[in-house]
Amino acid sequence: MNDAMTSQAVEVAIDTACRTLRLPTIRERAAHAADVAAREQHTYQGFLAELLLAECDDRDERRRARRVHEAGFPRPKRLDDIDYDANPNLNPAVINTLASGEWVAKGRPLCLIGDSGTGKTHLLIGLGTAAAEAGYRVRYVLASRLVNELAEAENDRALTKVIARYGRVDLLCLDELGYLQLDRRGAELLFQVLTEREEKTAIAIASNEPFSGWTKTFTDPRLCAAIVDRL
């Protein structure tokens, strides 16, 4: 850099370079960091390291936020916000174990079963959020909405593509399974998604019915048994 470059020219050069290289945090913090470095006599390496680490931290945060947004959660819910006093059947130790995400990494299923108002959706979204922030690709969807999407895709001859898309996410969060009865074709479409994911990628399901009551949703006993077997 030319020693005669003015302070204004330096600021413009940094701004332009950061925009070109897509370094928004460095662009925002460079001037203040330079003032602090000069005042506290930081080394050049220390000054550069501070800016680069700040950029990395902010980039990680933006990446986490983007993954959570792309998951499609209907509202923000976090595991830290669970009221264990209001939900005494929830074991904090078990929740903490699930929050580690080991079951997601191993592609295991998780079924959250309980009556309405017991915190199933909060837990489902909270676990999904934790997984997304840990770097996993997550997708949240209501069971009824998924079946409708699959039926529309079948009509548009795009069923294979949609099933493959749901098969690629690391964790599928399927909410409100059991609230509505599915006809045989709807159950078959859902079964295809579960089969696509079986033993490869994780799925978490929230239902108000125990497995023994799933025949209310899946009226074909053999198909119901096959779906339960996938979980």
N, C-alpha and C positions, 0 to 999 in steps of 0.2 A: 504494500500500500504506500502511496506517495505520502512522505512526511508532511507535505504542505496541505494535505486534504483538510478542509475545514470540519468543524464539529458537525455542522449541518449536513455536509456531504457524507460524513461517516454514518450519521443516523439514517440518511436515505439509502446508503449502500447496504447497511444491516437490514433495514426494512425490506428492501427489494430482494436481497438474498434469502431472507427467511420466508418470504412469500413464495419465491421460486422453489425452495426446498421443503416447503410446507412445515415450517417450524414456528407455529403460532405462539407457543409459550416463550421461546427465546426472543421472538420479536417483541413480545409484551414486556418481558422482564430485563432485557439487555441493558437499557439505560440505567435503571435502578441498581442492577447487579454491578455494573461498572463503577457507579458512585461508591457503593459499599466496598468493593474490592480496592479502590484507590484509597479510601479512608482507612481501611483496616489492613492495608498493605498485603493483600492476598497475592499469591503467585499467579502467573498467567495460567498455569495448569489448574490451579485451584478454582480460578474464576471460570475457566472453560468447563471444568467438571461440574460445578454447581449448576450452570445453565443446561448442560446436557442431561443431568439427572432430573432436573425439573421438567424438561421436555419429555423424558421417558415416563416419569410419574404421571404427568397430565395425559399423555397418550394412552397409558394403561387405563386411566380412569375413564377416558372417553370411549375406549374399547369396551370396557365393562358396561357402561351406560348404554352403548349401542346394542350389545347383546341382550340386555334386559329389555330394551325397547322392541327389538325384533322378535322377542319371545311372544309378544301379544297378550301380556297379562292385562286383565280388565281394570285393575287398580293396584297401586303399590302395597305390598304386604311383606314384612320381614320377619324372620324367626325371632329376632330380638324383641319384637312387639307382642309376642304371645303372652297372654295372661294365664299363667298356670293355675292361679287361684280360681279363676272362672272355669277352667278346664282341668279339673283334678285328675282326669284319666290320662292326661298327657304326661309322659315321663321325660323330664328335662334331659336326663342322660341319654335316652334313646334318640331324642331330637338332635342332640349334639353329635351323636354318632352318624345320624343320617346327614347332618349338615356337612360332614367331612367330604361327602360325595363319592365315597369308595364304591357304593352300590351303582352309581352312575357309570363310573369308570369300568366296572365289571359287566355292565349291561343287564343288571338285574331289575325285576319288576318290583313295584311297591304299591300296595293297596291300602288306602285310607278309608276305613269303613266306620260309619257312625250315623246317628240321627241328625236331623237338621239342627243347625245352631251349635254344633260341637266343635267348630273350628276347622273342618276338613279343607275348605277352600283356602283359608288363611295359611294353613300348613302346606298345602299344595303349591300355592304361589310363593310362599317363603322358601321352600326347598328348591323350587324352580329358579327363583332369583339368586339364591346362593350358588346354584350350579352354573347359571349364566355368568355370574361375576367371577367364577373360578375358571372360566374359559370354555365351558361346554356350550354347544348349540342347543337351545331349548325352544320348544313350541308349546304354548298353552292353547287348548281349544275345548269348548263344550262338546260332550258326546253327540248331542243332537245336531250341532252345527257341523261336526266332522262328517256325520252320516249324510247330511244334506249336501255337503260339498262333494262327497264321493259320488252321490247319485247324480248330481249335475255334471260331474266330470265324466261319468259313464255315458250320459246322454250326449255329451260333446266329444265322445271318443278320446278322452284324455285321462281315463282312469289310471292307466299304468304310470303316467307321468306324475299324477297327484300322489299315488301310493308311494312311488319312489321318493318324492319330496319329503313325505312324512317319515320315510324310512331312513333318511339321511341325518336327521337331527339326533343329537346324542341323548336327549331326554324329551319324551313326549308326555306332557301333563294333560290328562284327560279328565275333565271335571263333569260332575252331575250325571254319571253313569247310573242308570236305574230310575231316574225320574220319569222317563217316558218309555212307553213300550215301542219296540222296534219291530217292523214286519220282517219277514224272513230275508228279503233282499237287503234291507238295511243292516241286519245282523251279519249277513254274508260279506257285505262290503267292509264292515268294521273288522270282521275276522281276517280279511286279507291284509289290513294294516297291521294287526297284531302279529300275523304270521311273518310279514316282511321284517318285523323288528325282533322276532323271537331269538333270544340268546345272542343277539348282536348289539343292540342298543337298548337303553333303559326306558321304562315306561312307568309313570306314576298315575294311579287312578283314584279318584274320590267318588265314593258311592254311599247312598243312604241305605243300601240293602246288603245284608250278608250274602255270601256266595249261594247259600241255600235259597235265597229269594230272587236270584237273578233270572229264574224262569218267568218272572213277571215281565222282564224286559226282553229276554230272548225266549220266545214261546216254543221254539223247537228244542226239545230236551237234548238231542244229540249235539246240536250246534252250540247250545249253552254249555254243555260239558266240555266241548272242544275249546271254547273261549276261555273258560275257567282254567283249563289245562295250560293255556298259553301264559297264564299269569301266576 
